[in-house]
Amino acid sequence: MSAPTDPAGESVALEALLLARARLYALFHKLFGAAPDAAVLEALLGGATADAVDEYAEDDETMHGFGRFLSEVAAAEGRAALLEAARDEHVRVLVGPGALPAIPWEAPYRTGEPTVFQEDTLAVRAAYRARGVQPRKMQRVPDDHVSLECAFMAREARFSLAQLIAGDVCALAAGLRAQQSFVVEHMTAWLGEYAKGLRRSATAVLYPQAAEALVAFVALDATFLAEAALWAEEVSASGERFEALGAVVGSPEGLAFAAAEEALAALEETRPFGIEDYELAACEG
């Protein structure tokens, strides 16, 4: 983002990206945390996701390709057969009982040891706890599972969106910096290798493509977070105060963002079978 010569005007573009990233993180959380159901598949192939992907597609060929892939799948016939194939693929690449083509949690990619709950897992747990949350199924699923890390970033993206709309640029800057650190330290470092592993899957219905898109997205997000945090820091340092930022309610942008918010809320409410194993909850005690 550019220097904040017009913070109120520039915040509209920022709101668009904050909405897009919240949707994408929520979508990846659902996809990698549970076998997809009809509601998740419709959310994946719908216009709201296409719009979110488009926010990142202009400057990235992988995201452009993912958008094209989703468009082609959405236009194809046989949605029931696609859902069945995607559910079967989810079991093969994320559940088992056979050997998985790639381990879906972070620590093994750092240590070379294919076990759960390593020291790096505890570092992810500490990052969650610093924000007042922990895995709902604590000690039963690794904290550094791809779905949980996406769930955490979706949650934090939501906070950033609310802070922008409230005009709280100081809190926004701090939150964006914290998210940047998490993405760089706990996502970009291993998801590329994970996606390479998924290429070994016997099928490529959905998950290998989704993993490649996730890799591209988190790399773009790391850059976005650094630039957006700098923007918010500069606005905060200027001393200018805002009652609200982002699109004006009722404006064309405001109406578009309201529709995107409604679609995001609907996605967040989807409950594909098994997603409770990869959700976050308030810390106990």
Helices and strands as residue ranges (DSSP letters): H 7-33, H 38-45, H 47-57, H 61-75, H 79-90, I 91-95, H 107-111, H 119-130, E 133-135, H 146-166, H 169-186, H 191-198, H 207-238, H 252-269, G 275-278, E 280-282
